[in-house]
Amino acid sequence: MAASMLFQMRRHCSLVPCLTVAKRQYASNPPSLFSKVFLQLNQRFLEVEYLIRLGNWFKNRDVRRKNLFYDYAQKKYGVNVAAAYSILKLGGAFRFAGQTEWFCTDSKGKFSFDFVNTPDSTIEEIDLSRTLINQAGLHNLMSQRKLRSLSVQGCPEVDDWFLARLHVFSETLQELNLSHCPRITVGGLAALQHLRQLQQLDISSLPQVQSPGLVHILVEEMLPHCKVIGAEYDQGLQIQTDNREPTDADSLRHAQT
């Protein structure tokens, strides 16, 4: 990625002499108003494009750093400590099984390392709301086979691949909050069929889900013991016709078969 960013910077710099030559050519012959505007817009476009690419590169780098796999921590302190550390580094919070205290970061992103003193404690509840967790970072939590509750509300990097990896918690996970996740589609929701212990699922405000009410009904059929939150039954329902386009319900049924 660094090499790609360097290439873009060189590309941007290489275009500058071209614009300079063009300006010199116009210097001998007074340019028209159109030519002046064109040159200015071209220069502005290159600058904006460069800034956008630079911003995206820094954002992606931050996501990668937040979701590193802490292999060293697992080997030295154990999987429970490594999982706890990864959650706090993301800016999330957690609670150990059998305890009432929550571990979380303060307003400056700092946190206590007291969890290192209880390496045998497993995590029961995790709140990663509005963090940059993605399916790569989920690898740090795979060892927590007593996980009962997970919230990824408003996480911009949570997608269908993330949901597909949740099957490792199929025997324990009871509560799951997916609300306000912009990248989740009905295909990812179909992967939740493996979470047979799930008792509560929040799927409110998922922009990629076109017919929340119908998906609500189908998820309840898929997980009959689960309470689905976030969509009324009639929300997004439409009268079906023979020439209709495939809906979220069709996709969900297809994914289950």
URUR-V562071 format. One record per backbone hydrogen bond with DSSP energy under -0.5 kcal/mol. CO is the residue of the C=O (numbers start at 0). NH is the residue of the N-H. If there is no record, write none. Layout:
CO,NH
CO,NH
This chain:
0,4
1,5
2,6
3,7
4,8
5,9
6,10
7,11
8,12
9,13
10,14
11,15
12,15
12,16
13,17
14,18
15,19
16,20
17,21
18,22
19,23
20,24
21,25
22,26
23,27
24,28
27,29
31,35
32,36
33,37
34,38
35,39
36,40
37,41
38,42
39,43
40,44
41,45
42,46
43,47
44,48
45,49
46,50
47,51
48,52
49,53
50,54
51,55
52,56
53,57
54,58
55,59
56,60
57,61
58,62
59,63
60,64
61,65
62,66
64,67
67,69
68,70
69,73
70,74
71,75
72,76
72,77
73,77
77,81
78,82
79,83
80,84
81,85
82,86
83,87
84,88
85,89
86,90
86,91
87,90
91,104
92,126
93,102
94,123
94,124
95,98
100,95
102,93
105,108
109,105
112,115
113,116
114,117
117,120
121,96
123,147
123,148
124,94
125,127
125,150
126,92
127,130
133,137
135,138
136,139
137,140
137,141
138,141
140,143
142,144
143,146
147,173
147,174
148,125
149,176
150,127
151,154
152,129
153,155
154,157
157,182
158,162
159,163
160,164
161,164
162,165
163,166
164,167
165,168
166,169
168,171
168,172
169,196
173,198
173,199
174,149
175,177
175,201
176,151
177,180
178,153
179,181
180,183
184,187
184,188
185,189
186,190
187,190
188,191
189,192
190,193
191,194
193,195
194,197
198,226
199,175
200,202
200,228
201,177
203,179
204,206
205,208
207,209
210,214
211,215
212,216
213,217
214,218
215,219
216,220
217,221
218,222
222,225
225,227
226,200
226,228
228,202
229,204
231,234
233,235
233,236
234,212
234,213
240,243
246,250
247,251
248,252
249,253
250,254
251,255
252,256
